[in-house]
Amino acid sequence: RAVSVSTLRRGEDFDNAVAILVQWTEWLHEPDSLDGPPPFPLETLVRLAQMVLESLPNILAKEPEAARNRLLTASRTFAAFEADESIPLKVFKQGLRVEVNEGVHVWQPALAAELAFTLTALEAPRLTLDLVTWLWKIVGSAVTSLDEATNLLDQHAAQICAFVLATRHLCSPSIQAALRLADDAPVLEAFVAQSLRKANVCFELPSDAASDGLLAQLRLALPDVLPGKAWQGSRAVPATPYIVDMVFPEQQVLLVVPRVVHKAVGSSNGLSAPARLMEQTLTAMGWQLHWLRPESWTSRLELLVGGGKDGKKEEATQALLGLFGANSAAEATVANQAR
C-alpha cells in the first residue's frame, strides 16, 4: 500500500510513514534477519524513505509547531542507512534554515544534541558553513541554557561532543575559524572539555555473542603474532566519546568488531551514518580504525589459535599484522626469530 501513495500531505500520515520505516529497520537489524531474505522487498523500503524525504518540506511548513521533532525523527531514521549521493539531504537543510531563522524558543538540549549529531553524521565529511553554523547556534544556545536542574543524559552529552569534534577535524580551516568567533563558542567548548573528562560520557558498545567470541580469540592470538605490544581493551579513544574494542596507543591503531548499531540497514558491509562519522573523525585525528568483521576474521583467528596448515596460518598471521603496518610486521618477524 505504501508504494501506491505518491506523497504525504498530512502530518499524521508523515508520522505513520516514519514509524513504519523505523519498524522495518528494526526488523532488518534482528539477528535472524541478517542472514536470511528480508521480510519485505527492500525496494519498498527505499521508495517509502524517498517519499518521506520528498514530503518533509511541505509537512514542516504546514505544521511548524511539530517541525523540530519531525526533523529529528526523519534524520534519525535516515542515519540508519548507508550513505548515498542520491539522498537529497538538502531537504534537511531547508527545514533547519527555517527553524533557525524563525524559531523564537531555545531548543531542548536533548533534542538539539541528537539533531546536531545525526545531521552531521548524514552530511559528513561534506560539512558546509551554513549547516554547521546553524547547528552550532542551536547546540550552543541549548548548552548555554543548561543549569544545575537540567539533567542531560550522558548519551546526549556524548552526541554534543561528537558534533563538536567533527567540526574541529572535518571542517575546513575557514569554517573552524568562523565557529570559534561565534558567541556561544566559549560555553560550548567548555562543555565539551568538561564532558570528556567524565567516564560515562561516551557511546555504548553493546556486547553480543559474535563480538565476544571473536575478541576472545583475538586476545589469545595477539601475544604470539605481536609479542610485547601493549593494548587496552574496551575503552574510549582519548579525548573522544567513542568506545572501541581495542586501542593500541603506540601504533595509533583501533580495532572494533561491528555491532548492529554500526551496520547500515539493508547492507551486509555498509556502515550507518553515525558509524561512518566515528570512522571519519578518528581517522582525521590520526588513528587507524579497522573493522573486524566476523565473516572475515573468525576463520583466520581460529587458525591462529587452534593451529592449522602452515600456509593458511601464515596468511592469517600476515592479515593480522597488516592491520598494524609494515613496521609491525618486520618487528614481529625479528621477535619471533629471536624466540
KEKEZA-349137 format. One record per residue (C-alpha): residue in one letter; x, y, z; residue number from 1; chain. Coordinates in nm, 2 decimals. Each point is the difference from the previous one (the first is absolute). Layout:
rec res:A; u:X; v:Y; w:Z; n:NUM; chain:A
...
END
This chain:
rec res:R; u:0.00; v:0.00; w:0.00; n:1; chain:A
rec res:A; u:0.29; v:0.24; w:0.07; n:2; chain:A
rec res:V; u:0.13; v:-0.01; w:-0.35; n:3; chain:A
rec res:S; u:-0.35; v:0.10; w:-0.14; n:4; chain:A
rec res:V; u:0.03; v:0.34; w:0.17; n:5; chain:A
rec res:S; u:0.19; v:0.27; w:-0.17; n:6; chain:A
rec res:T; u:0.03; v:0.26; w:0.28; n:7; chain:A
rec res:L; u:-0.09; v:0.06; w:0.36; n:8; chain:A
rec res:R; u:-0.23; v:0.30; w:0.06; n:9; chain:A
rec res:R; u:-0.08; v:-0.02; w:0.36; n:10; chain:A
rec res:G; u:0.22; v:0.00; w:0.30; n:11; chain:A
rec res:E; u:-0.17; v:-0.31; w:0.14; n:12; chain:A
rec res:D; u:0.07; v:-0.19; w:-0.32; n:13; chain:A
rec res:F; u:0.37; v:0.11; w:0.01; n:14; chain:A
rec res:D; u:0.03; v:-0.12; w:0.36; n:15; chain:A
rec res:N; u:-0.15; v:-0.33; w:-0.09; n:16; chain:A
rec res:A; u:0.24; v:-0.04; w:-0.30; n:17; chain:A
rec res:V; u:0.30; v:0.07; w:0.22; n:18; chain:A
rec res:A; u:-0.13; v:-0.24; w:0.26; n:19; chain:A
rec res:I; u:-0.02; v:-0.27; w:-0.27; n:20; chain:A
rec res:L; u:0.36; v:0.07; w:-0.11; n:21; chain:A
rec res:V; u:0.12; v:-0.02; w:0.36; n:22; chain:A
rec res:Q; u:-0.18; v:-0.34; w:0.05; n:23; chain:A
rec res:W; u:0.14; v:-0.14; w:-0.33; n:24; chain:A
rec res:T; u:0.35; v:0.11; w:0.08; n:25; chain:A
rec res:E; u:-0.03; v:-0.17; w:0.34; n:26; chain:A
rec res:W; u:-0.11; v:-0.32; w:-0.17; n:27; chain:A
rec res:L; u:0.29; v:0.01; w:-0.24; n:28; chain:A
rec res:H; u:0.24; v:0.03; w:0.30; n:29; chain:A
rec res:E; u:-0.14; v:-0.30; w:0.18; n:30; chain:A
rec res:P; u:0.26; v:-0.28; w:0.02; n:31; chain:A
rec res:D; u:-0.23; v:-0.25; w:-0.18; n:32; chain:A
rec res:S; u:-0.04; v:0.24; w:-0.30; n:33; chain:A
rec res:L; u:0.37; v:0.07; w:-0.06; n:34; chain:A
rec res:D; u:0.07; v:-0.33; w:-0.18; n:35; chain:A
rec res:G; u:-0.34; v:-0.05; w:-0.16; n:36; chain:A
rec res:P; u:-0.22; v:0.17; w:-0.25; n:37; chain:A
rec res:P; u:-0.17; v:0.32; w:0.11; n:38; chain:A
rec res:P; u:-0.36; v:-0.02; w:0.13; n:39; chain:A
rec res:F; u:-0.10; v:0.25; w:-0.28; n:40; chain:A
rec res:P; u:0.16; v:0.13; w:-0.32; n:41; chain:A
rec res:L; u:0.28; v:0.25; w:0.06; n:42; chain:A
rec res:E; u:-0.13; v:0.20; w:-0.30; n:43; chain:A
rec res:T; u:-0.32; v:0.07; w:0.21; n:44; chain:A
rec res:L; u:0.21; v:0.12; w:0.29; n:45; chain:A
rec res:V; u:0.20; v:0.23; w:-0.23; n:46; chain:A
rec res:R; u:-0.31; v:0.14; w:-0.17; n:47; chain:A
rec res:L; u:-0.16; v:0.08; w:0.33; n:48; chain:A
rec res:A; u:0.32; v:0.17; w:0.12; n:49; chain:A
rec res:Q; u:0.01; v:0.21; w:-0.31; n:50; chain:A
rec res:M; u:-0.37; v:0.10; w:0.04; n:51; chain:A
rec res:V; u:0.07; v:0.10; w:0.36; n:52; chain:A
rec res:L; u:0.29; v:0.23; w:-0.11; n:53; chain:A
rec res:E; u:-0.20; v:0.15; w:-0.29; n:54; chain:A
rec res:S; u:-0.29; v:0.07; w:0.23; n:55; chain:A
rec res:L; u:0.20; v:0.15; w:0.29; n:56; chain:A
rec res:P; u:0.02; v:0.37; w:-0.12; n:57; chain:A
rec res:N; u:-0.38; v:0.02; w:-0.05; n:58; chain:A
rec res:I; u:-0.07; v:-0.17; w:0.33; n:59; chain:A
rec res:L; u:0.23; v:0.23; w:0.19; n:60; chain:A
rec res:A; u:-0.15; v:0.31; w:-0.16; n:61; chain:A
rec res:K; u:-0.36; v:-0.11; w:0.07; n:62; chain:A
rec res:E; u:0.06; v:-0.09; w:0.37; n:63; chain:A
rec res:P; u:0.29; v:0.20; w:0.12; n:64; chain:A
rec res:E; u:-0.08; v:-0.07; w:0.37; n:65; chain:A
rec res:A; u:0.12; v:-0.36; w:-0.06; n:66; chain:A
rec res:A; u:0.28; v:0.08; w:-0.23; n:67; chain:A
rec res:R; u:0.29; v:-0.06; w:0.24; n:68; chain:A
rec res:N; u:-0.11; v:-0.35; w:0.11; n:69; chain:A
rec res:R; u:-0.07; v:-0.10; w:-0.37; n:70; chain:A
rec res:L; u:0.34; v:0.13; w:-0.11; n:71; chain:A
rec res:L; u:0.16; v:-0.22; w:0.27; n:72; chain:A
rec res:T; u:-0.21; v:-0.31; w:-0.06; n:73; chain:A
rec res:A; u:0.06; v:0.02; w:-0.38; n:74; chain:A
rec res:S; u:0.38; v:0.06; w:0.04; n:75; chain:A
rec res:R; u:0.03; v:-0.28; w:0.26; n:76; chain:A
rec res:T; u:-0.18; v:-0.24; w:-0.23; n:77; chain:A
rec res:F; u:0.22; v:0.08; w:-0.30; n:78; chain:A
rec res:A; u:0.32; v:-0.02; w:0.21; n:79; chain:A
rec res:A; u:-0.06; v:-0.38; w:0.02; n:80; chain:A
rec res:F; u:0.05; v:-0.03; w:-0.38; n:81; chain:A
rec res:E; u:0.33; v:-0.01; w:-0.19; n:82; chain:A
rec res:A; u:0.11; v:0.33; w:-0.15; n:83; chain:A
rec res:D; u:-0.14; v:0.05; w:-0.35; n:84; chain:A
rec res:E; u:0.07; v:0.30; w:-0.22; n:85; chain:A
rec res:S; u:-0.36; v:-0.03; w:-0.14; n:86; chain:A
rec res:I; u:-0.15; v:0.09; w:0.34; n:87; chain:A
rec res:P; u:-0.11; v:0.36; w:-0.02; n:88; chain:A
rec res:L; u:0.14; v:0.11; w:0.33; n:89; chain:A
rec res:K; u:-0.06; v:0.37; w:-0.09; n:90; chain:A
rec res:V; u:-0.36; v:-0.07; w:0.12; n:91; chain:A
rec res:F; u:0.13; v:-0.01; w:0.36; n:92; chain:A
rec res:K; u:0.20; v:0.33; w:-0.06; n:93; chain:A
rec res:Q; u:-0.32; v:0.17; w:-0.12; n:94; chain:A
rec res:G; u:-0.19; v:-0.09; w:0.31; n:95; chain:A
rec res:L; u:0.29; v:0.08; w:0.22; n:96; chain:A
rec res:R; u:0.04; v:0.35; w:-0.15; n:97; chain:A
rec res:V; u:-0.36; v:0.08; w:0.06; n:98; chain:A
rec res:E; u:0.02; v:-0.11; w:0.36; n:99; chain:A
rec res:V; u:0.31; v:0.21; w:0.07; n:100; chain:A
rec res:N; u:-0.13; v:0.31; w:-0.18; n:101; chain:A
rec res:E; u:-0.35; v:-0.01; w:0.14; n:102; chain:A
rec res:G; u:0.03; v:-0.20; w:0.33; n:103; chain:A
rec res:V; u:-0.06; v:0.21; w:0.30; n:104; chain:A
rec res:H; u:0.06; v:-0.26; w:0.27; n:105; chain:A
rec res:V; u:0.33; v:-0.17; w:0.10; n:106; chain:A
rec res:W; u:0.01; v:-0.36; w:-0.09; n:107; chain:A
rec res:Q; u:-0.03; v:-0.27; w:0.27; n:108; chain:A
rec res:P; u:0.36; v:-0.11; w:0.07; n:109; chain:A
rec res:A; u:-0.07; v:-0.36; w:-0.07; n:110; chain:A
rec res:L; u:-0.17; v:0.06; w:-0.33; n:111; chain:A
rec res:A; u:0.27; v:0.25; w:-0.11; n:112; chain:A
rec res:A; u:0.27; v:-0.25; w:0.09; n:113; chain:A
rec res:E; u:-0.15; v:-0.29; w:-0.20; n:114; chain:A
rec res:L; u:-0.09; v:0.22; w:-0.30; n:115; chain:A
rec res:A; u:0.35; v:0.15; w:-0.03; n:116; chain:A
rec res:F; u:0.16; v:-0.35; w:0.03; n:117; chain:A
rec res:T; u:-0.23; v:-0.17; w:-0.25; n:118; chain:A
rec res:L; u:0.01; v:0.28; w:-0.26; n:119; chain:A
rec res:T; u:0.38; v:0.02; w:0.03; n:120; chain:A
rec res:A; u:0.02; v:-0.38; w:-0.04; n:121; chain:A
rec res:L; u:-0.22; v:0.02; w:-0.31; n:122; chain:A
rec res:E; u:0.20; v:0.29; w:-0.16; n:123; chain:A
rec res:A; u:0.36; v:-0.10; w:0.09; n:124; chain:A
rec res:P; u:0.26; v:0.05; w:-0.13; n:125; chain:A
rec res:R; u:-0.17; v:0.27; w:-0.22; n:126; chain:A
rec res:L; u:-0.07; v:0.23; w:0.29; n:127; chain:A
rec res:T; u:-0.09; v:0.34; w:-0.14; n:128; chain:A
rec res:L; u:0.01; v:0.34; w:0.17; n:129; chain:A
rec res:D; u:-0.38; v:0.05; w:0.00; n:130; chain:A
rec res:L; u:-0.07; v:-0.34; w:0.16; n:131; chain:A
rec res:V; u:0.26; v:0.01; w:0.28; n:132; chain:A
rec res:T; u:-0.08; v:0.37; w:0.08; n:133; chain:A
rec res:W; u:-0.37; v:-0.08; w:0.05; n:134; chain:A
rec res:L; u:0.08; v:-0.31; w:0.21; n:135; chain:A
rec res:W; u:0.26; v:0.19; w:0.20; n:136; chain:A
rec res:K; u:-0.25; v:0.27; w:0.08; n:137; chain:A
rec res:I; u:-0.27; v:-0.25; w:0.10; n:138; chain:A
rec res:V; u:0.23; v:-0.21; w:0.22; n:139; chain:A
rec res:G; u:0.18; v:0.30; w:0.14; n:140; chain:A
rec res:S; u:-0.32; v:0.16; w:0.11; n:141; chain:A
rec res:A; u:-0.13; v:-0.32; w:0.15; n:142; chain:A
rec res:V; u:0.33; v:-0.05; w:0.19; n:143; chain:A
rec res:T; u:-0.01; v:0.36; w:0.12; n:144; chain:A
rec res:S; u:-0.35; v:-0.05; w:0.14; n:145; chain:A
rec res:L; u:0.11; v:-0.31; w:0.21; n:146; chain:A
rec res:D; u:-0.01; v:0.04; w:0.37; n:147; chain:A
rec res:E; u:0.05; v:-0.22; w:0.30; n:148; chain:A
rec res:A; u:-0.36; v:-0.11; w:-0.01; n:149; chain:A
rec res:T; u:0.03; v:-0.12; w:-0.36; n:150; chain:A
rec res:N; u:0.08; v:-0.37; w:-0.02; n:151; chain:A
rec res:L; u:0.17; v:-0.06; w:-0.34; n:152; chain:A
rec res:L; u:0.06; v:-0.37; w:-0.06; n:153; chain:A
rec res:D; u:0.36; v:-0.12; w:-0.05; n:154; chain:A
rec res:Q; u:-0.11; v:-0.12; w:-0.35; n:155; chain:A
rec res:H; u:-0.11; v:0.35; w:-0.10; n:156; chain:A
rec res:A; u:0.32; v:0.15; w:0.14; n:157; chain:A
rec res:A; u:0.20; v:-0.25; w:-0.21; n:158; chain:A
rec res:Q; u:-0.20; v:0.10; w:-0.31; n:159; chain:A
rec res:I; u:0.09; v:0.37; w:0.06; n:160; chain:A
rec res:C; u:0.37; v:-0.10; w:0.05; n:161; chain:A
rec res:A; u:-0.01; v:-0.20; w:-0.33; n:162; chain:A
rec res:F; u:-0.15; v:0.29; w:-0.18; n:163; chain:A
rec res:V; u:0.26; v:0.25; w:0.12; n:164; chain:A
rec res:L; u:0.28; v:-0.25; w:-0.07; n:165; chain:A
rec res:A; u:-0.13; v:-0.04; w:-0.36; n:166; chain:A
rec res:T; u:0.01; v:0.38; w:-0.05; n:167; chain:A
rec res:R; u:0.35; v:0.01; w:0.13; n:168; chain:A
rec res:H; u:0.14; v:-0.27; w:-0.22; n:169; chain:A
rec res:L; u:-0.22; v:-0.03; w:-0.31; n:170; chain:A
rec res:C; u:-0.07; v:0.37; w:-0.07; n:171; chain:A
rec res:S; u:0.22; v:0.23; w:-0.21; n:172; chain:A
rec res:P; u:0.23; v:0.24; w:0.20; n:173; chain:A
rec res:S; u:-0.21; v:0.29; w:-0.11; n:174; chain:A
rec res:I; u:-0.32; v:-0.16; w:0.14; n:175; chain:A
rec res:Q; u:0.18; v:-0.09; w:0.33; n:176; chain:A
rec res:A; u:0.12; v:0.36; w:0.03; n:177; chain:A
rec res:A; u:-0.36; v:0.13; w:-0.05; n:178; chain:A
rec res:L; u:-0.13; v:-0.24; w:0.27; n:179; chain:A
rec res:R; u:0.26; v:0.12; w:0.25; n:180; chain:A
rec res:L; u:-0.13; v:0.35; w:-0.04; n:181; chain:A
rec res:A; u:-0.36; v:-0.09; w:0.07; n:182; chain:A
rec res:D; u:-0.16; v:0.14; w:0.32; n:183; chain:A
rec res:D; u:-0.06; v:-0.35; w:0.15; n:184; chain:A
rec res:A; u:0.34; v:-0.14; w:-0.08; n:185; chain:A
rec res:P; u:0.16; v:0.04; w:0.34; n:186; chain:A
rec res:V; u:-0.30; v:-0.16; w:0.18; n:187; chain:A
rec res:L; u:-0.02; v:-0.29; w:-0.25; n:188; chain:A
rec res:E; u:0.38; v:-0.06; w:0.01; n:189; chain:A
rec res:A; u:0.00; v:0.00; w:0.38; n:190; chain:A
rec res:F; u:-0.30; v:-0.24; w:0.01; n:191; chain:A
rec res:V; u:0.18; v:-0.25; w:-0.23; n:192; chain:A
rec res:A; u:0.33; v:0.02; w:0.20; n:193; chain:A
rec res:Q; u:-0.19; v:-0.06; w:0.32; n:194; chain:A
rec res:S; u:-0.21; v:-0.28; w:-0.14; n:195; chain:A
rec res:L; u:0.30; v:-0.19; w:-0.15; n:196; chain:A
rec res:R; u:0.15; v:-0.01; w:0.35; n:197; chain:A
rec res:K; u:-0.30; v:-0.21; w:0.12; n:198; chain:A
rec res:A; u:0.04; v:-0.38; w:-0.05; n:199; chain:A
rec res:N; u:-0.37; v:-0.05; w:-0.08; n:200; chain:A
rec res:V; u:-0.03; v:0.26; w:-0.28; n:201; chain:A
rec res:C; u:0.06; v:-0.25; w:-0.28; n:202; chain:A
rec res:F; u:-0.19; v:-0.21; w:-0.25; n:203; chain:A
rec res:E; u:-0.09; v:-0.35; w:0.11; n:204; chain:A
rec res:L; u:0.16; v:-0.29; w:-0.17; n:205; chain:A
rec res:P; u:-0.25; v:-0.29; w:0.05; n:206; chain:A
rec res:S; u:0.12; v:-0.35; w:0.06; n:207; chain:A
rec res:D; u:-0.12; v:-0.29; w:-0.21; n:208; chain:A
rec res:A; u:0.10; v:-0.37; w:-0.06; n:209; chain:A
rec res:A; u:0.18; v:0.06; w:-0.33; n:210; chain:A
rec res:S; u:0.21; v:0.29; w:0.12; n:211; chain:A
rec res:D; u:0.08; v:-0.17; w:0.34; n:212; chain:A
rec res:G; u:0.12; v:-0.31; w:-0.18; n:213; chain:A
rec res:L; u:0.21; v:0.18; w:-0.25; n:214; chain:A
rec res:L; u:0.16; v:0.22; w:0.26; n:215; chain:A
rec res:A; u:0.08; v:-0.30; w:0.22; n:216; chain:A
rec res:Q; u:0.18; v:-0.16; w:-0.29; n:217; chain:A
rec res:L; u:0.18; v:0.32; w:-0.08; n:218; chain:A
rec res:R; u:0.13; v:0.04; w:0.36; n:219; chain:A
rec res:L; u:0.14; v:-0.36; w:-0.02; n:220; chain:A
rec res:A; u:0.17; v:0.06; w:-0.34; n:221; chain:A
rec res:L; u:0.16; v:0.34; w:0.06; n:222; chain:A
rec res:P; u:0.28; v:-0.10; w:0.23; n:223; chain:A
rec res:D; u:0.14; v:-0.24; w:-0.26; n:224; chain:A
rec res:V; u:-0.05; v:0.22; w:-0.30; n:225; chain:A
rec res:L; u:0.10; v:0.33; w:0.16; n:226; chain:A
rec res:P; u:0.21; v:-0.08; w:0.30; n:227; chain:A
rec res:G; u:0.07; v:0.28; w:0.24; n:228; chain:A
rec res:K; u:-0.26; v:0.24; w:-0.14; n:229; chain:A
rec res:A; u:-0.21; v:0.18; w:0.25; n:230; chain:A
rec res:W; u:-0.37; v:0.04; w:-0.05; n:231; chain:A
rec res:Q; u:-0.31; v:0.11; w:0.19; n:232; chain:A
rec res:G; u:-0.33; v:-0.16; w:-0.02; n:233; chain:A
rec res:S; u:-0.36; v:0.14; w:-0.02; n:234; chain:A
rec res:R; u:0.07; v:0.36; w:0.07; n:235; chain:A
rec res:A; u:-0.06; v:0.35; w:-0.13; n:236; chain:A
rec res:V; u:0.24; v:0.14; w:-0.25; n:237; chain:A
rec res:P; u:0.19; v:0.28; w:0.18; n:238; chain:A
rec res:A; u:-0.18; v:0.34; w:-0.03; n:239; chain:A
rec res:T; u:-0.30; v:-0.15; w:-0.17; n:240; chain:A
rec res:P; u:-0.33; v:-0.16; w:0.10; n:241; chain:A
rec res:Y; u:0.06; v:-0.30; w:-0.23; n:242; chain:A
rec res:I; u:0.04; v:-0.34; w:0.16; n:243; chain:A
rec res:V; u:0.20; v:-0.27; w:-0.19; n:244; chain:A
rec res:D; u:0.09; v:-0.36; w:0.07; n:245; chain:A
rec res:M; u:0.38; v:0.05; w:0.00; n:246; chain:A
rec res:V; u:0.23; v:0.29; w:0.01; n:247; chain:A
rec res:F; u:0.37; v:-0.03; w:-0.10; n:248; chain:A
rec res:P; u:0.14; v:0.35; w:0.11; n:249; chain:A
rec res:E; u:0.35; v:-0.06; w:-0.14; n:250; chain:A
rec res:Q; u:-0.12; v:-0.09; w:-0.34; n:251; chain:A
rec res:Q; u:-0.30; v:0.24; w:0.00; n:252; chain:A
rec res:V; u:-0.22; v:-0.30; w:-0.10; n:253; chain:A
rec res:L; u:-0.36; v:-0.07; w:0.11; n:254; chain:A
rec res:L; u:-0.18; v:-0.32; w:-0.05; n:255; chain:A
rec res:V; u:-0.38; v:-0.04; w:0.01; n:256; chain:A
rec res:V; u:-0.23; v:-0.30; w:-0.06; n:257; chain:A
rec res:P; u:-0.30; v:0.16; w:-0.17; n:258; chain:A
rec res:R; u:-0.33; v:-0.03; w:0.19; n:259; chain:A
rec res:V; u:-0.35; v:0.05; w:-0.12; n:260; chain:A
rec res:V; u:0.02; v:0.37; w:0.08; n:261; chain:A
rec res:H; u:0.29; v:0.04; w:-0.24; n:262; chain:A
rec res:K; u:-0.16; v:-0.18; w:-0.30; n:263; chain:A
rec res:A; u:-0.20; v:0.18; w:-0.27; n:264; chain:A
rec res:V; u:-0.36; v:-0.13; w:-0.05; n:265; chain:A
rec res:G; u:-0.02; v:-0.23; w:-0.30; n:266; chain:A
rec res:S; u:0.37; v:-0.03; w:-0.05; n:267; chain:A
rec res:S; u:0.24; v:-0.28; w:0.10; n:268; chain:A
rec res:N; u:0.31; v:0.21; w:0.03; n:269; chain:A
rec res:G; u:-0.12; v:0.36; w:-0.01; n:270; chain:A
rec res:L; u:0.03; v:0.23; w:0.30; n:271; chain:A
rec res:S; u:-0.28; v:0.21; w:0.15; n:272; chain:A
rec res:A; u:0.05; v:0.37; w:0.00; n:273; chain:A
rec res:P; u:0.11; v:0.02; w:0.37; n:274; chain:A
rec res:A; u:0.25; v:-0.28; w:-0.05; n:275; chain:A
rec res:R; u:0.13; v:0.17; w:-0.31; n:276; chain:A
rec res:L; u:0.03; v:0.33; w:0.19; n:277; chain:A
rec res:M; u:0.20; v:-0.18; w:0.27; n:278; chain:A
rec res:E; u:0.24; v:-0.15; w:-0.26; n:279; chain:A
rec res:Q; u:0.05; v:0.34; w:-0.17; n:280; chain:A
rec res:T; u:0.05; v:0.19; w:0.32; n:281; chain:A
rec res:L; u:0.25; v:-0.25; w:0.15; n:282; chain:A
rec res:T; u:0.19; v:-0.02; w:-0.33; n:283; chain:A
rec res:A; u:0.03; v:0.38; w:-0.02; n:284; chain:A
rec res:M; u:0.14; v:-0.01; w:0.35; n:285; chain:A
rec res:G; u:0.28; v:-0.23; w:-0.11; n:286; chain:A
rec res:W; u:-0.14; v:-0.34; w:0.10; n:287; chain:A
rec res:Q; u:-0.02; v:-0.31; w:-0.23; n:288; chain:A
rec res:L; u:-0.34; v:-0.16; w:0.07; n:289; chain:A
rec res:H; u:-0.05; v:-0.36; w:-0.12; n:290; chain:A
rec res:W; u:-0.34; v:-0.18; w:0.00; n:291; chain:A
rec res:L; u:0.05; v:-0.36; w:0.08; n:292; chain:A
rec res:R; u:-0.30; v:-0.16; w:-0.17; n:293; chain:A
rec res:P; u:-0.07; v:-0.35; w:0.14; n:294; chain:A
rec res:E; u:-0.07; v:-0.14; w:-0.35; n:295; chain:A
rec res:S; u:0.36; v:0.09; w:-0.10; n:296; chain:A
rec res:W; u:0.19; v:-0.05; w:0.33; n:297; chain:A
rec res:T; u:-0.15; v:-0.29; w:0.19; n:298; chain:A
rec res:S; u:0.16; v:-0.26; w:-0.22; n:299; chain:A
rec res:R; u:0.34; v:0.18; w:0.00; n:300; chain:A
rec res:L; u:0.01; v:0.02; w:0.37; n:301; chain:A
rec res:E; u:-0.10; v:-0.36; w:0.04; n:302; chain:A
rec res:L; u:0.30; v:-0.09; w:-0.21; n:303; chain:A
rec res:L; u:0.23; v:0.21; w:0.22; n:304; chain:A
rec res:V; u:-0.14; v:-0.13; w:0.33; n:305; chain:A
rec res:G; u:-0.07; v:-0.36; w:-0.09; n:306; chain:A
rec res:G; u:0.27; v:-0.07; w:-0.25; n:307; chain:A
rec res:G; u:-0.04; v:-0.10; w:-0.36; n:308; chain:A
rec res:K; u:0.18; v:-0.04; w:-0.32; n:309; chain:A
rec res:D; u:0.32; v:0.20; w:-0.01; n:310; chain:A
rec res:G; u:-0.10; v:0.19; w:-0.32; n:311; chain:A
rec res:K; u:-0.34; v:0.10; w:0.13; n:312; chain:A
rec res:K; u:0.13; v:0.09; w:0.34; n:313; chain:A
rec res:E; u:0.27; v:0.22; w:-0.16; n:314; chain:A
rec res:E; u:-0.27; v:0.18; w:-0.20; n:315; chain:A
rec res:A; u:-0.20; v:0.06; w:0.31; n:316; chain:A
rec res:T; u:0.31; v:0.13; w:0.18; n:317; chain:A
rec res:Q; u:0.08; v:0.24; w:-0.28; n:318; chain:A
rec res:A; u:-0.36; v:0.12; w:-0.01; n:319; chain:A
rec res:L; u:0.01; v:0.08; w:0.37; n:320; chain:A
rec res:L; u:0.35; v:0.17; w:-0.03; n:321; chain:A
rec res:G; u:-0.13; v:0.20; w:-0.29; n:322; chain:A
rec res:L; u:-0.23; v:0.19; w:0.23; n:323; chain:A
rec res:F; u:0.30; v:0.15; w:0.17; n:324; chain:A
rec res:G; u:0.21; v:0.08; w:-0.31; n:325; chain:A
rec res:A; u:0.33; v:-0.12; w:-0.14; n:326; chain:A
rec res:N; u:0.21; v:0.11; w:0.30; n:327; chain:A
rec res:S; u:-0.20; v:-0.22; w:0.23; n:328; chain:A
rec res:A; u:0.03; v:-0.29; w:-0.23; n:329; chain:A
rec res:A; u:0.38; v:0.04; w:-0.02; n:330; chain:A
rec res:E; u:0.03; v:0.03; w:0.38; n:331; chain:A
rec res:A; u:-0.22; v:-0.31; w:0.05; n:332; chain:A
rec res:T; u:0.23; v:-0.20; w:-0.23; n:333; chain:A
rec res:V; u:0.31; v:0.10; w:0.19; n:334; chain:A
rec res:A; u:-0.16; v:-0.07; w:0.33; n:335; chain:A
rec res:N; u:-0.12; v:-0.35; w:-0.11; n:336; chain:A
rec res:Q; u:0.34; v:-0.08; w:-0.14; n:337; chain:A
rec res:A; u:0.16; v:0.09; w:0.33; n:338; chain:A
rec res:R; u:-0.23; v:-0.23; w:0.19; n:339; chain:A
END
